[in-house]
Amino acid sequence: MLPRLATASLSSQGLEMLKTVSNKPTCYAFLALNDHRLPPEAKYFLIRIFYFYGDDLVTETVKKLAKKVGLTEAAFSKARSLLCSLGYVELSPCSPEYVEPSQDGDEESENKKKRGRPRLGLRIAPKIMKEIRSSAAKQLA
């Protein structure tokens, strides 16, 4: 692990590389999941969600999240539904505090954003994260 002063002088690209290196055992653990029902896209989905969010609740829209993860919306939705049905990912409705504020500050448009079906948040299931972390710890030992 790098000392605090050394990490403070790293560029944002350097910090991303450091983050990637520190997550390598976890990424390998996702790749090594021995479930024949998981296609490569689903494993990639899990790795990218873990990389960007860890085990936090993800509340972005499908369009934004698919772009960030690096999948098409169709591949993203297919992987998400498969992972949900297999218990790797949990979906939960987001509370209104997760609604993105309007950019123009118009109160009427703010009320329109809060109407309709609530957005679903997703997170990697805790039992899967526990299994992945124990597998990554074994790789480090």
C-alpha positions as a printed NumPy array, in Angstrom:
array([[  0.   ,   0.   ,   0.   ],
       [  1.325,   3.435,  -0.905],
       [  1.838,   6.068,   1.788],
       [ -0.689,   8.871,   1.967],
       [  1.716,  11.484,   0.536],
       [  2.493,   9.35 ,  -2.501],
       [ -1.165,   8.782,  -3.36 ],
       [ -1.936,  12.489,  -2.978],
       [  0.497,  13.31 ,  -5.789],
       [ -0.945,  10.746,  -8.225],
       [ -2.982,  11.932, -11.192],
       [ -6.591,  10.802, -11.559],
       [ -5.428,   8.226, -14.116],
       [ -2.862,   6.97 , -11.616],
       [ -5.533,   6.661,  -8.94 ],
       [ -7.716,   4.655, -11.325],
       [ -4.785,   2.321, -12.013],
       [ -4.166,   1.974,  -8.28 ],
       [ -7.84 ,   1.182,  -7.718],
       [ -7.719,  -1.445, -10.482],
       [ -4.604,  -3.092,  -9.043],
       [ -6.086,  -3.205,  -5.54 ],
       [ -9.261,  -4.832,  -6.898],
       [ -7.505,  -7.484,  -9.018],
       [ -8.085, -10.408,  -6.637],
       [-11.762,  -9.487,  -6.407],
       [-12.069,  -9.235, -10.194],
       [-10.406, -12.643, -10.544],
       [-12.853, -14.024,  -7.997],
       [-15.773, -12.79 , -10.127],
       [-14.212, -14.358, -13.218],
       [-13.658, -17.618, -11.359],
       [-17.322, -17.981, -10.376],
       [-18.086, -21.579, -11.228],
       [-21.675, -21.17 , -12.389],
       [-22.258, -22.463, -15.917],
       [-25.395, -20.301, -16.207],
       [-23.361, -17.063, -16.167],
       [-22.346, -15.804, -19.614],
       [-19.251, -13.58 , -19.947],
       [-21.446, -10.46 , -20.174],
       [-22.946, -11.202, -16.757],
       [-19.523, -11.646, -15.163],
       [-18.35 ,  -8.43 , -16.821],
       [-21.467,  -6.693, -15.462],
       [-20.648,  -7.86 , -11.926],
       [-17.002,  -6.794, -12.191],
       [-17.861,  -3.31 , -13.46 ],
       [-20.626,  -2.742, -10.912],
       [-18.234,  -3.796,  -8.145],
       [-15.459,  -1.629,  -9.597],
       [-17.564,   1.532,  -9.69 ],
       [-19.902,   1.028,  -6.707],
       [-18.653,  -1.796,  -4.5  ],
       [-21.631,  -3.168,  -2.612],
       [-23.457,   0.183,  -2.479],
       [-26.944,   0.697,  -3.901],
       [-26.735,   1.839,  -7.54 ],
       [-29.476,   4.32 ,  -8.419],
       [-28.56 ,   5.555, -11.894],
       [-30.812,   5.089, -14.915],
       [-30.282,   2.071, -17.155],
       [-29.077,   4.294, -19.981],
       [-26.417,   6.047, -17.853],
       [-25.37 ,   2.881, -16.094],
       [-25.081,   0.857, -19.31 ],
       [-22.842,   3.537, -20.78 ],
       [-20.687,   3.688, -17.631],
       [-20.397,  -0.09 , -17.42 ],
       [-19.599,  -0.395, -21.122],
       [-22.497,  -2.532, -22.322],
       [-25.346,  -1.805, -24.683],
       [-28.691,  -1.161, -22.995],
       [-30.009,  -4.49 , -24.294],
       [-26.998,  -6.471, -23.006],
       [-27.125,  -4.565, -19.719],
       [-30.833,  -5.298, -19.196],
       [-30.412,  -8.944, -20.161],
       [-27.459,  -9.405, -17.776],
       [-29.28 ,  -7.582, -14.976],
       [-32.422,  -9.703, -15.292],
       [-30.396, -12.937, -15.456],
       [-28.33 , -11.979, -12.413],
       [-31.498, -11.027, -10.515],
       [-33.158, -14.343, -11.308],
       [-30.044, -16.244, -10.174],
       [-29.719, -14.201,  -6.953],
       [-26.431, -12.451,  -7.756],
       [-28.014,  -8.981,  -7.832],
       [-30.853,  -7.542,  -5.736],
       [-33.266,  -4.876,  -6.963],
       [-34.978,  -2.463,  -4.611],
       [-37.084,   0.665,  -5.158],
       [-35.188,   3.886,  -4.537],
       [-36.48 ,   6.445,  -2.111],
       [-37.411,   9.886,  -3.477],
       [-34.138,  11.338,  -2.169],
       [-32.366,   9.575,  -5.029],
       [-34.293,  11.532,  -7.67 ],
       [-31.885,  13.635,  -9.687],
       [-32.612,  17.378,  -9.411],
       [-33.561,  19.26 , -12.554],
       [-30.781,  21.243, -14.154],
       [-32.82 ,  24.379, -14.808],
       [-34.038,  24.616, -11.194],
       [-37.684,  24.865, -12.294],
       [-39.962,  23.706,  -9.47 ],
       [-42.592,  22.373, -11.897],
       [-40.08 ,  20.144, -13.668],
       [-38.838,  19.018, -10.236],
       [-42.342,  17.76 ,  -9.398],
       [-42.63 ,  15.993, -12.755],
       [-39.435,  14.025, -12.074],
       [-40.947,  12.616,  -8.868],
       [-44.037,  11.269, -10.597],
       [-44.481,   7.839, -12.138],
       [-42.928,   4.514, -11.386],
       [-40.117,   4.667,  -8.827],
       [-36.649,   3.853, -10.11 ],
       [-35.194,   0.492,  -9.116],
       [-31.784,   0.472,  -7.518],
       [-29.516,  -2.522,  -7.702],
       [-26.694,  -3.934,  -5.634],
       [-24.653,  -7.082,  -5.613],
       [-26.246,  -9.53 ,  -3.182],
       [-24.529,  -9.601,   0.231],
       [-24.089, -13.396,   0.177],
       [-22.309, -13.13 ,  -3.194],
       [-20.08 , -10.315,  -1.932],
       [-19.161, -12.409,   1.114],
       [-18.266, -15.35 ,  -1.136],
       [-16.256, -13.12 ,  -3.501],
       [-14.341, -11.443,  -0.673],
       [-13.438, -14.778,   0.924],
       [-12.271, -16.085,  -2.446],
       [-10.185, -12.936,  -3.021],
       [ -8.684, -13.254,   0.464],
       [ -7.634, -16.826,  -0.308],
       [ -5.884, -15.604,  -3.465],
       [ -3.917, -13.054,  -1.443],
       [ -2.902, -15.606,   1.201]])
